Amino acid sequence: MNEGIRQSAEDRPVIAITGGSAGLGRALAEVLLRRGMAVALCARRERRLLEAVESLEALGPVDGVAGDVADPRFRNTWLSHVVRRFGHLDALVLNASTLGDIPMPFLRDTHIVNLRTVFEVNTFAPVLMLQQAMPLLAARPRALCLAVSSDAAVGGYPGWGVYGASKAALDLLTKTFARETSLDHIAVYSVDPGDMHRAAPAGGSRRTRPRAGRPCGGGGGVGLPVRSAAHRRPLPASERGSPRGARHSPPPLRRGVLT
């Protein structure tokens, strides 16, 4: 793991964001810093991460570490680094993702390496990262985990089958994780951020470029959301065990406190 890019911090809510060097992750970091929180970012591309940290550091305490969430060595050490840097962890945003092969193939044309790569980053890594985070979040009076999903999880869009399946699995795992969590002060959500503006990936065809009404999740390179998110949260403790439950909107983030 590369040495963190550091700035001094006071005791304040600490939010860790994967895939935080650009797009949705970068935009969320800016909003949280403006609300008085401390932010820890990770991303694969070190130069872009450094640029993001340098552009954000005037807003508040921010830390960046370059690494791949699919790498167990990084995944098992990053959150420990965050706690050493800031003293605690209040929220984890699981935003890092990959589209897989570009151009994005139809399911009949994809291959096992693409399937494994996409699921490793989009599904397995977030769940394993959440496992790492739970003891740290449990130590705080109120805590939050947010997994970034996509319309592709339910859309059945041609060419988006592998990516969409990885996000559908993430949705179900997040929902199950929430119901299995016995600590009521930890909220676990899955969020579809809606349509995104993003640049076409290098080598991408017209079909790989999301337009209005097309899916795009929250990984690196994804731009600002253009419509509101749908939220999913765990059932209250009294309702756990029921096969169905109502959706709720998550509590708002206010300056200095998760409410």
Buried (B, 14 or more C-beta within 10 A) or exposed (E): BEEBBBBEBEEBBBBBBBBBBBBBBBBBBBEBBEBBBBBBBBBBBBEBBBBBBEEBBEBBBBBBBBBBBBBEEBBEBBBEBBBEBBEBBBBBBBBBBBBBBBBBBEEEEBEEEBBBBBBBBBBBBBBBBBEBBBEBBEEBEBBBBBBBBBBBBBBEBEBBBBBBBBBBBBBEBBBEBBBEBEEEEBBBBBBBBBBBBBEBBEEBEEBBEBEEEBBBBBBBBBBEBEEEBBBBBBBEEEEBEEEEBEEBEBEEBEEEBBE
